[in-house]
Amino acid sequence: MIELTGVSRAWAVGGLLVHALRDVNLSIATGEYVAVMGPSGSGKSTLLSLLGGLDRPTAGSYRFEGREVASLSDDELSRLRRERIGFVFQSFHLVPRMTALENVALPLVLAGVAPPERQARAAEALESVGLSPRSGHRPDQLSGGEKQRVCLARAVVSGPGLILADEPTGNLDSVSGGEIVALLERLHAAGRTLLVVTHDPGIGARAPRKVRLADGRVVGDSPA
């Protein structure tokens, strides 16, 4: 599914070139469950942004399902993110004025799905994460764990093959965090490719494969 070859990402800051990723080579097959680990500043979130099509490398090749991502137009890249990739963020990124159901349906609105179908699909996605009773509540009426469940439902409502989760338990207590990890693993068991960025060794240990970054480089890649 994912093939990175010699990928680097750098920014010019104050006349200096700052490297977030350096010559990364990484392959992830369809259906894998991978934890990306490393200290703060190691390049984990930059890698996730590149894999999700939110950023582009300054050097190297990124192929997703056989397509060179650098060759995609902005519209094609938007369609890729919308249809093939689901995102789960530490800070939720929910729209405050929208209900849980409306937040989950938002990707379908952007995709032009007709209202009756998007309503039904959003309701089904919320049910899959056990949050149907809270579908009419806004984010400020939900707990942290409930907000992350809404994020999970939003991530899968378009039927993506890849789920990218960036510190998905970082703002949660241990009980809520464990519930979110269990839900993510259930999505993986249903056939989706799952990549979780985490600094928590307990969460990382659950993944069959662990990729470790340091100073923008892959320094470890091992199965459990």
Secondary structure, 3 states (H helix, E strand, C coil): CEEEEEEEEEEEECCEEEEEEEEEEEEECCCCEEEEECCCCCCHHHHHHHHCCCCCCCEEEEEECCEEHHHCCHHHHHHHHHHHEEEEECCCCCCCCCCHHHHHHHHHHHCCCCHHHHHHHHHHHHHHCCCHHHCCCCHHHCCHHHHHHHHHHHHHCCCCCEEEEECCCCCCCHHHHHHHHHHHHHHHHCCCEEEEECCCHHHHCCCCEEEEEECCEEEEEEEC
